[in-house]
Amino acid sequence: MQQSGKRVVQVNVKMSGEDFSLLQNAAAKLWPDAIISNSGILLGLAKLAANQAVGVKSRKSKRP
């Protein structure tokens, strides 16, 4: 029997202030109403890039 549970994975990221500012601006355009942390921005954008890298089609939500 397989149990599903969350795993904790630590990720360290090094980037310039300019790169981080670019990521913050991109997150603001992708998720304008979301209140998210800096790590949330990085993980969200990293997941989008990872899906693109392996060829997973994104689920686009309908916007009014």
C-alpha positions in Angstrom: 0.0 0.0 0.0 1.4 3.3 -1.0 1.0 6.3 1.2 0.9 9.8 -0.3 2.5 12.5 1.6 4.4 15.7 1.1 8.2 15.7 0.8 10.3 18.6 1.9 13.0 19.5 -0.6 15.4 22.3 0.1 16.4 24.4 -2.9 19.2 27.0 -2.9 19.2 29.6 -5.6 21.9 32.1 -6.5 21.1 35.0 -8.8 21.8 38.7 -9.3 19.4 41.4 -8.0 18.6 42.2 -11.6 17.6 38.6 -12.4 15.4 38.5 -9.2 13.7 41.7 -10.2 13.0 40.3 -13.6 11.4 37.2 -11.9 9.3 39.4 -9.6 8.0 41.4 -12.6 7.1 38.2 -14.5 5.3 36.8 -11.5 3.3 40.1 -11.2 2.1 39.7 -14.8 1.4 36.0 -14.5 -0.4 36.2 -11.1 -1.5 39.8 -10.7 -3.9 39.2 -7.7 -1.8 36.6 -5.9 0.0 37.4 -2.6 3.0 35.2 -2.9 6.4 34.9 -1.3 9.7 35.2 -3.0 10.1 31.4 -2.9 6.7 31.0 -4.4 7.6 33.2 -7.3 10.7 31.1 -8.0 9.0 27.8 -7.7 6.0 28.8 -9.8 8.2 30.1 -12.6 10.6 27.1 -12.3 7.6 24.7 -12.7 6.5 26.5 -15.8 10.0 26.3 -17.3 10.3 22.7 -16.3 7.0 21.8 -18.0 8.2 23.6 -21.2 11.5 21.8 -21.1 9.9 18.3 -21.0 7.1 19.2 -23.4 4.2 19.2 -21.0 1.3 21.2 -22.4 0.1 23.9 -20.0 -3.5 24.2 -18.8 -4.5 27.7 -19.7 -7.4 29.1 -17.7 -10.1 31.1 -19.4 -9.8 34.8 -18.5 -12.9 37.0 -18.6 
